[in-house]
Amino acid sequence: MSARGAAVAIETLLGLAGRSGPKTGLFLPETLIEPAHLVKRLETFGVTVRTA
């Protein structure tokens, strides 16, 4: 999971997630990655996401 999460974060930083990459600065993954995009990408990796 860590490598897959890092891959999604790098994809976002490089602007490959369907929107332009962020400007220069310090970002946390929670504020950088859109939750819907993360769930979609994790599902393509075969991860099952369940909500409570």
N, CA, C, O and CB atoms as a CASP TS submission, in Angstrom:
PFRMAT TS
TARGET T0000
AUTHOR 0000-0000-0000
METHOD Language model
MODEL 1
PARENT N/A
ATOM      1  N   MET     1       0.812  -1.183   0.000  1.00  0.00           N
ATOM      2  CA  MET     1       0.000   0.000   0.000  1.00  0.00           C
ATOM      3  C   MET     1       0.862   1.255   0.000  1.00  0.00           C
ATOM      4  O   MET     1       0.497   2.238  -0.645  1.00  0.00           O
ATOM      5  CB  MET     1      -0.927  -0.007   1.188  1.00  0.00           C
ATOM      6  N   SER     2       1.969   1.256   0.687  1.00  0.00           N
ATOM      7  CA  SER     2       2.801   2.462   0.749  1.00  0.00           C
ATOM      8  C   SER     2       3.327   2.835  -0.632  1.00  0.00           C
ATOM      9  O   SER     2       3.302   4.005  -1.015  1.00  0.00           O
ATOM     10  CB  SER     2       3.974   2.256   1.720  1.00  0.00           C
ATOM     11  N   ALA     3       3.798   1.848  -1.375  1.00  0.00           N
ATOM     12  CA  ALA     3       4.324   2.131  -2.715  1.00  0.00           C
ATOM     13  C   ALA     3       3.212   2.604  -3.645  1.00  0.00           C
ATOM     14  O   ALA     3       3.432   3.484  -4.477  1.00  0.00           O
ATOM     15  CB  ALA     3       5.009   0.883  -3.302  1.00  0.00           C
ATOM     16  N   ARG     4       2.041   2.036  -3.513  1.00  0.00           N
ATOM     17  CA  ARG     4       0.921   2.462  -4.369  1.00  0.00           C
ATOM     18  C   ARG     4       0.484   3.876  -4.017  1.00  0.00           C
ATOM     19  O   ARG     4       0.181   4.673  -4.905  1.00  0.00           O
ATOM     20  CB  ARG     4      -0.271   1.492  -4.232  1.00  0.00           C
ATOM     21  N   GLY     5       0.448   4.188  -2.733  1.00  0.00           N
ATOM     22  CA  GLY     5       0.109   5.549  -2.310  1.00  0.00           C
ATOM     23  C   GLY     5       1.152   6.545  -2.785  1.00  0.00           C
ATOM     24  O   GLY     5       0.811   7.649  -3.210  1.00  0.00           O
ATOM     25  N   ALA     6       2.425   6.162  -2.716  1.00  0.00           N
ATOM     26  CA  ALA     6       3.494   7.035  -3.198  1.00  0.00           C
ATOM     27  C   ALA     6       3.370   7.245  -4.702  1.00  0.00           C
ATOM     28  O   ALA     6       3.611   8.346  -5.196  1.00  0.00           O
ATOM     29  CB  ALA     6       4.874   6.447  -2.852  1.00  0.00           C
ATOM     30  N   ALA     7       2.999   6.206  -5.428  1.00  0.00           N
ATOM     31  CA  ALA     7       2.832   6.326  -6.882  1.00  0.00           C
ATOM     32  C   ALA     7       1.713   7.309  -7.216  1.00  0.00           C
ATOM     33  O   ALA     7       1.846   8.110  -8.142  1.00  0.00           O
ATOM     34  CB  ALA     7       2.531   4.948  -7.509  1.00  0.00           C
ATOM     35  N   VAL     8       0.619   7.252  -6.472  1.00  0.00           N
ATOM     36  CA  VAL     8      -0.489   8.182  -6.715  1.00  0.00           C
ATOM     37  C   VAL     8      -0.063   9.609  -6.362  1.00  0.00           C
ATOM     38  O   VAL     8      -0.436  10.553  -7.058  1.00  0.00           O
ATOM     39  CB  VAL     8      -1.743   7.771  -5.892  1.00  0.00           C
ATOM     40  N   ALA     9       0.709   9.774  -5.297  1.00  0.00           N
ATOM     41  CA  ALA     9       1.180  11.102  -4.911  1.00  0.00           C
ATOM     42  C   ALA     9       2.116  11.672  -5.978  1.00  0.00           C
ATOM     43  O   ALA     9       2.005  12.847  -6.328  1.00  0.00           O
ATOM     44  CB  ALA     9       1.894  11.045  -3.548  1.00  0.00           C
ATOM     45  N   ILE    10       3.022  10.868  -6.489  1.00  0.00           N
ATOM     46  CA  ILE    10       3.948  11.325  -7.531  1.00  0.00           C
ATOM     47  C   ILE    10       3.188  11.659  -8.805  1.00  0.00           C
ATOM     48  O   ILE    10       3.492  12.645  -9.476  1.00  0.00           O
ATOM     49  CB  ILE    10       5.021  10.256  -7.817  1.00  0.00           C
ATOM     50  N   GLU    11       2.202  10.838  -9.136  1.00  0.00           N
ATOM     51  CA  GLU    11       1.357  11.105 -10.297  1.00  0.00           C
ATOM     52  C   GLU    11       0.693  12.475 -10.166  1.00  0.00           C
ATOM     53  O   GLU    11       0.601  13.220 -11.142  1.00  0.00           O
ATOM     54  CB  GLU    11       0.289  10.001 -10.457  1.00  0.00           C
ATOM     55  N   THR    12       0.236  12.802  -8.971  1.00  0.00           N
ATOM     56  CA  THR    12      -0.401  14.095  -8.729  1.00  0.00           C
ATOM     57  C   THR    12       0.612  15.230  -8.815  1.00  0.00           C
ATOM     58  O   THR    12       0.326  16.276  -9.397  1.00  0.00           O
ATOM     59  CB  THR    12      -1.086  14.104  -7.360  1.00  0.00           C
ATOM     60  N   LEU    13       1.796  15.027  -8.236  1.00  0.00           N
ATOM     61  CA  LEU    13       2.829  16.065  -8.262  1.00  0.00           C
ATOM     62  C   LEU    13       3.291  16.387  -9.685  1.00  0.00           C
ATOM     63  O   LEU    13       3.599  17.537  -9.997  1.00  0.00           O
ATOM     64  CB  LEU    13       4.022  15.631  -7.422  1.00  0.00           C
ATOM     65  N   LEU    14       3.336  15.372 -10.537  1.00  0.00           N
ATOM     66  CA  LEU    14       3.782  15.570 -11.915  1.00  0.00           C
ATOM     67  C   LEU    14       2.679  16.097 -12.837  1.00  0.00           C
ATOM     68  O   LEU    14       2.926  16.400 -14.004  1.00  0.00           O
ATOM     69  CB  LEU    14       4.317  14.272 -12.463  1.00  0.00           C
ATOM     70  N   GLY    15       1.468  16.199 -12.303  1.00  0.00           N
ATOM     71  CA  GLY    15       0.363  16.700 -13.110  1.00  0.00           C
ATOM     72  C   GLY    15      -0.240  15.653 -14.014  1.00  0.00           C
ATOM     73  O   GLY    15      -0.867  16.000 -15.016  1.00  0.00           O
ATOM     74  N   LEU    16      -0.074  14.390 -13.698  1.00  0.00           N
ATOM     75  CA  LEU    16      -0.599  13.311 -14.531  1.00  0.00           C
ATOM     76  C   LEU    16      -1.976  12.824 -14.075  1.00  0.00           C
ATOM     77  O   LEU    16      -2.508  11.859 -14.625  1.00  0.00           O
ATOM     78  CB  LEU    16       0.369  12.155 -14.533  1.00  0.00           C
ATOM     79  N   ALA    17      -2.546  13.487 -13.079  1.00  0.00           N
ATOM     80  CA  ALA    17      -3.819  13.046 -12.508  1.00  0.00           C
ATOM     81  C   ALA    17      -5.005  13.800 -13.093  1.00  0.00           C
ATOM     82  O   ALA    17      -6.073  13.832 -12.482  1.00  0.00           O
ATOM     83  CB  ALA    17      -3.799  13.216 -11.003  1.00  0.00           C
ATOM     84  N   GLY    18      -4.841  14.398 -14.246  1.00  0.00           N
ATOM     85  CA  GLY    18      -5.956  15.091 -14.875  1.00  0.00           C
ATOM     86  C   GLY    18      -6.029  16.576 -14.564  1.00  0.00           C
ATOM     87  O   GLY    18      -6.923  17.266 -15.054  1.00  0.00           O
ATOM     88  N   ARG    19      -5.117  17.070 -13.771  1.00  0.00           N
ATOM     89  CA  ARG    19      -5.049  18.506 -13.505  1.00  0.00           C
ATOM     90  C   ARG    19      -3.583  18.895 -13.401  1.00  0.00           C
ATOM     91  O   ARG    19      -2.713  18.034 -13.278  1.00  0.00           O
ATOM     92  CB  ARG    19      -5.829  18.888 -12.200  1.00  0.00           C
ATOM     93  N   SER    20      -3.316  20.176 -13.449  1.00  0.00           N
ATOM     94  CA  SER    20      -1.918  20.611 -13.411  1.00  0.00           C
ATOM     95  C   SER    20      -1.313  20.341 -12.036  1.00  0.00           C
ATOM     96  O   SER    20      -2.017  20.300 -11.027  1.00  0.00           O
ATOM     97  CB  SER    20      -1.806  22.111 -13.759  1.00  0.00           C
ATOM     98  N   GLY    21      -0.014  20.162 -12.018  1.00  0.00           N
ATOM     99  CA  GLY    21       0.685  19.919 -10.765  1.00  0.00           C
ATOM    100  C   GLY    21       0.656  21.148  -9.878  1.00  0.00           C
ATOM    101  O   GLY    21       0.394  22.251 -10.358  1.00  0.00           O
ATOM    102  N   PRO    22       0.916  20.978  -8.607  1.00  0.00           N
ATOM    103  CA  PRO    22       0.878  22.109  -7.676  1.00  0.00           C
ATOM    104  C   PRO    22       2.053  23.054  -7.897  1.00  0.00           C
ATOM    105  O   PRO    22       3.077  22.679  -8.469  1.00  0.00           O
ATOM    106  CB  PRO    22       0.878  21.608  -6.231  1.00  0.00           C
ATOM    107  N   LYS    23       1.886  24.262  -7.439  1.00  0.00           N
ATOM    108  CA  LYS    23       2.971  25.236  -7.473  1.00  0.00           C
ATOM    109  C   LYS    23       4.002  24.851  -6.419  1.00  0.00           C
ATOM    110  O   LYS    23       3.767  23.948  -5.617  1.00  0.00           O
ATOM    111  CB  LYS    23       2.440  26.684  -7.234  1.00  0.00           C
ATOM    112  N   THR    24       5.118  25.520  -6.420  1.00  0.00           N
ATOM    113  CA  THR    24       6.178  25.250  -5.461  1.00  0.00           C
ATOM    114  C   THR    24       5.679  25.466  -4.041  1.00  0.00           C
ATOM    115  O   THR    24       4.974  26.436  -3.762  1.00  0.00           O
ATOM    116  CB  THR    24       7.395  26.136  -5.738  1.00  0.00           C
ATOM    117  N   GLY    25       6.044  24.563  -3.156  1.00  0.00           N
ATOM    118  CA  GLY    25       5.661  24.703  -1.761  1.00  0.00           C
ATOM    119  C   GLY    25       5.702  23.378  -1.045  1.00  0.00           C
ATOM    120  O   GLY    25       6.113  22.365  -1.612  1.00  0.00           O
ATOM    121  N   LEU    26       5.281  23.384   0.187  1.00  0.00           N
ATOM    122  CA  LEU    26       5.218  22.194   1.023  1.00  0.00           C
ATOM    123  C   LEU    26       3.769  21.731   1.090  1.00  0.00           C
ATOM    124  O   LEU    26       2.884  22.498   1.471  1.00  0.00           O
ATOM    125  CB  LEU    26       5.788  22.472   2.450  1.00  0.00           C
ATOM    126  N   PHE    27       3.529  20.488   0.724  1.00  0.00           N
ATOM    127  CA  PHE    27       2.169  19.961   0.694  1.00  0.00           C
ATOM    128  C   PHE    27       2.095  18.660   1.475  1.00  0.00           C
ATOM    129  O   PHE    27       3.065  17.905   1.532  1.00  0.00           O
ATOM    130  CB  PHE    27       1.700  19.743  -0.753  1.00  0.00           C
ATOM    131  N   LEU    28       0.955  18.404   2.069  1.00  0.00           N
ATOM    132  CA  LEU    28       0.674  17.135   2.723  1.00  0.00           C
ATOM    133  C   LEU    28      -0.188  16.304   1.778  1.00  0.00           C
ATOM    134  O   LEU    28      -1.002  16.858   1.039  1.00  0.00           O
ATOM    135  CB  LEU    28      -0.034  17.346   4.107  1.00  0.00           C
ATOM    136  N   PRO    29      -0.021  14.985   1.792  1.00  0.00           N
ATOM    137  CA  PRO    29      -0.821  14.155   0.884  1.00  0.00           C
ATOM    138  C   PRO    29      -2.321  14.348   1.070  1.00  0.00           C
ATOM    139  O   PRO    29      -3.082  14.253   0.108  1.00  0.00           O
ATOM    140  CB  PRO    29      -0.478  12.699   1.082  1.00  0.00           C
ATOM    141  N   GLU    30      -2.750  14.618   2.299  1.00  0.00           N
ATOM    142  CA  GLU    30      -4.177  14.788   2.577  1.00  0.00           C
ATOM    143  C   GLU    30      -4.767  15.993   1.847  1.00  0.00           C
ATOM    144  O   GLU    30      -5.956  16.009   1.529  1.00  0.00           O
ATOM    145  CB  GLU    30      -4.401  14.935   4.074  1.00  0.00           C
ATOM    146  N   THR    31      -3.938  16.996   1.583  1.00  0.00           N
ATOM    147  CA  THR    31      -4.431  18.196   0.908  1.00  0.00           C
ATOM    148  C   THR    31      -4.110  18.197  -0.579  1.00  0.00           C
ATOM    149  O   THR    31      -4.652  19.006  -1.332  1.00  0.00           O
ATOM    150  CB  THR    31      -3.844  19.432   1.554  1.00  0.00           C
ATOM    151  N   LEU    32      -3.252  17.315  -0.997  1.00  0.00           N
ATOM    152  CA  LEU    32      -2.783  17.301  -2.383  1.00  0.00           C
ATOM    153  C   LEU    32      -3.600  16.374  -3.274  1.00  0.00           C
ATOM    154  O   LEU    32      -3.888  16.714  -4.421  1.00  0.00           O
ATOM    155  CB  LEU    32      -1.333  16.890  -2.429  1.00  0.00           C
ATOM    156  N   ILE    33      -3.975  15.210  -2.758  1.00  0.00           N
ATOM    157  CA  ILE    33      -4.629  14.180  -3.567  1.00  0.00           C
ATOM    158  C   ILE    33      -6.139  14.221  -3.347  1.00  0.00           C
ATOM    159  O   ILE    33      -6.617  14.218  -2.212  1.00  0.00           O
ATOM    160  CB  ILE    33      -4.071  12.778  -3.223  1.00  0.00           C
ATOM    161  N   GLU    34      -6.872  14.260  -4.444  1.00  0.00           N
ATOM    162  CA  GLU    34      -8.333  14.215  -4.370  1.00  0.00           C
ATOM    163  C   GLU    34      -8.756  12.816  -3.906  1.00  0.00           C
ATOM    164  O   GLU    34      -8.304  11.824  -4.479  1.00  0.00           O
ATOM    165  CB  GLU    34      -8.982  14.570  -5.760  1.00  0.00           C
ATOM    166  N   PRO    35      -9.610  12.714  -2.884  1.00  0.00           N
ATOM    167  CA  PRO    35     -10.009  11.397  -2.368  1.00  0.00           C
ATOM    168  C   PRO    35     -10.646  10.484  -3.425  1.00  0.00           C
ATOM    169  O   PRO    35     -10.365   9.286  -3.455  1.00  0.00           O
ATOM    170  CB  PRO    35     -10.977  11.580  -1.228  1.00  0.00           C
ATOM    171  N   ALA    36     -11.491  11.037  -4.279  1.00  0.00           N
ATOM    172  CA  ALA    36     -12.137  10.219  -5.311  1.00  0.00           C
ATOM    173  C   ALA    36     -11.107   9.655  -6.278  1.00  0.00           C
ATOM    174  O   ALA    36     -11.213   8.505  -6.705  1.00  0.00           O
ATOM    175  CB  ALA    36     -13.183  11.043  -6.078  1.00  0.00           C
ATOM    176  N   HIS    37     -10.114  10.461  -6.622  1.00  0.00           N
ATOM    177  CA  HIS    37      -9.052   9.993  -7.523  1.00  0.00           C
ATOM    178  C   HIS    37      -8.242   8.880  -6.848  1.00  0.00           C
ATOM    179  O   HIS    37      -7.904   7.885  -7.488  1.00  0.00           O
ATOM    180  CB  HIS    37      -8.119  11.171  -7.932  1.00  0.00           C
ATOM    181  N   LEU    38      -7.935   9.045  -5.576  1.00  0.00           N
ATOM    182  CA  LEU    38      -7.169   8.033  -4.858  1.00  0.00           C
ATOM    183  C   LEU    38      -7.917   6.703  -4.818  1.00  0.00           C
ATOM    184  O   LEU    38      -7.327   5.651  -5.064  1.00  0.00           O
ATOM    185  CB  LEU    38      -6.861   8.509  -3.437  1.00  0.00           C
ATOM    186  N   VAL    39      -9.197   6.744  -4.512  1.00  0.00           N
ATOM    187  CA  VAL    39      -9.994   5.508  -4.459  1.00  0.00           C
ATOM    188  C   VAL    39     -10.028   4.845  -5.829  1.00  0.00           C
ATOM    189  O   VAL    39      -9.884   3.627  -5.937  1.00  0.00           O
ATOM    190  CB  VAL    39     -11.435   5.803  -3.973  1.00  0.00           C
ATOM    191  N   LYS    40     -10.219   5.646  -6.878  1.00  0.00           N
ATOM    192  CA  LYS    40     -10.260   5.093  -8.237  1.00  0.00           C
ATOM    193  C   LYS    40      -8.939   4.422  -8.597  1.00  0.00           C
ATOM    194  O   LYS    40      -8.928   3.319  -9.146  1.00  0.00           O
ATOM    195  CB  LYS    40     -10.582   6.197  -9.256  1.00  0.00           C
ATOM    196  N   ARG    41      -7.822   5.087  -8.289  1.00  0.00           N
ATOM    197  CA  ARG    41      -6.503   4.516  -8.605  1.00  0.00           C
ATOM    198  C   ARG    41      -6.221   3.270  -7.780  1.00  0.00           C
ATOM    199  O   ARG    41      -5.666   2.304  -8.303  1.00  0.00           O
ATOM    200  CB  ARG    41      -5.401   5.551  -8.366  1.00  0.00           C
ATOM    201  N   LEU    42      -6.588   3.268  -6.510  1.00  0.00           N
ATOM    202  CA  LEU    42      -6.363   2.081  -5.683  1.00  0.00           C
ATOM    203  C   LEU    42      -7.170   0.898  -6.194  1.00  0.00           C
ATOM    204  O   LEU    42      -6.696  -0.238  -6.161  1.00  0.00           O
ATOM    205  CB  LEU    42      -6.722   2.369  -4.225  1.00  0.00           C
ATOM    206  N   GLU    43      -8.377   1.153  -6.662  1.00  0.00           N
ATOM    207  CA  GLU    43      -9.194   0.073  -7.223  1.00  0.00           C
ATOM    208  C   GLU    43      -8.562  -0.501  -8.490  1.00  0.00           C
ATOM    209  O   GLU    43      -8.702  -1.695  -8.756  1.00  0.00           O
ATOM    210  CB  GLU    43     -10.610   0.581  -7.529  1.00  0.00           C
ATOM    211  N   THR    44      -7.868   0.327  -9.277  1.00  0.00           N
ATOM    212  CA  THR    44      -7.192  -0.204 -10.461  1.00  0.00           C
ATOM    213  C   THR    44      -6.014  -1.092 -10.074  1.00  0.00           C
ATOM    214  O   THR    44      -5.598  -1.949 -10.853  1.00  0.00           O
ATOM    215  CB  THR    44      -6.712   0.941 -11.358  1.00  0.00           C
ATOM    216  N   PHE    45      -5.474  -0.886  -8.863  1.00  0.00           N
ATOM    217  CA  PHE    45      -4.406  -1.741  -8.351  1.00  0.00           C
ATOM    218  C   PHE    45      -4.947  -3.035  -7.749  1.00  0.00           C
ATOM    219  O   PHE    45      -4.177  -3.917  -7.369  1.00  0.00           O
ATOM    220  CB  PHE    45      -3.592  -0.991  -7.310  1.00  0.00           C
ATOM    221  N   GLY    46      -6.288  -3.147  -7.664  1.00  0.00           N
ATOM    222  CA  GLY    46      -6.877  -4.351  -7.099  1.00  0.00           C
ATOM    223  C   GLY    46      -7.215  -4.236  -5.623  1.00  0.00           C
ATOM    224  O   GLY    46      -7.550  -5.237  -4.989  1.00  0.00           O
ATOM    225  N   VAL    47      -7.134  -3.049  -5.068  1.00  0.00           N
ATOM    226  CA  VAL    47      -7.441  -2.835  -3.650  1.00  0.00           C
ATOM    227  C   VAL    47      -8.950  -2.654  -3.505  1.00  0.00           C
ATOM    228  O   VAL    47      -9.575  -1.947  -4.297  1.00  0.00           O
ATOM    229  CB  VAL    47      -6.668  -1.589  -3.079  1.00  0.00           C
ATOM    230  N   THR    48      -9.526  -3.288  -2.504  1.00  0.00           N
ATOM    231  CA  THR    48     -10.952  -3.143  -2.221  1.00  0.00           C
ATOM    232  C   THR    48     -11.109  -2.102  -1.130  1.00  0.00           C
ATOM    233  O   THR    48     -10.499  -2.203  -0.066  1.00  0.00           O
ATOM    234  CB  THR    48     -11.597  -4.504  -1.799  1.00  0.00           C
ATOM    235  N   VAL    49     -11.933  -1.100  -1.402  1.00  0.00           N
ATOM    236  CA  VAL    49     -12.171  -0.014  -0.437  1.00  0.00           C
ATOM    237  C   VAL    49     -13.618  -0.129   0.030  1.00  0.00           C
ATOM    238  O   VAL    49     -14.550  -0.113  -0.774  1.00  0.00           O
ATOM    239  CB  VAL    49     -11.884   1.415  -1.074  1.00  0.00           C
ATOM    240  N   ARG    50     -13.785  -0.247   1.351  1.00  0.00           N
ATOM    241  CA  ARG    50     -15.130  -0.330   1.934  1.00  0.00           C
ATOM    242  C   ARG    50     -15.366   0.872   2.832  1.00  0.00           C
ATOM    243  O   ARG    50     -14.448   1.350   3.498  1.00  0.00           O
ATOM    244  CB  ARG    50     -15.314  -1.649   2.732  1.00  0.00           C
ATOM    245  N   THR    51     -16.599   1.356   2.848  1.00  0.00           N
ATOM    246  CA  THR    51     -16.950   2.437   3.762  1.00  0.00           C
ATOM    247  C   THR    51     -17.742   1.865   4.923  1.00  0.00           C
ATOM    248  O   THR    51     -18.411   0.840   4.797  1.00  0.00           O
ATOM    249  CB  THR    51     -17.757   3.544   3.037  1.00  0.00           C
ATOM    250  N   ALA    52     -17.656   2.536   6.037  1.00  0.00           N
ATOM    251  CA  ALA    52     -18.336   2.038   7.263  1.00  0.00           C
ATOM    252  C   ALA    52     -19.799   2.334   7.249  1.00  0.00           C
ATOM    253  O   ALA    52     -20.509   1.987   8.193  1.00  0.00           O
ATOM    254  CB  ALA    52     -17.724   2.646   8.509  1.00  0.00           C
TER
END
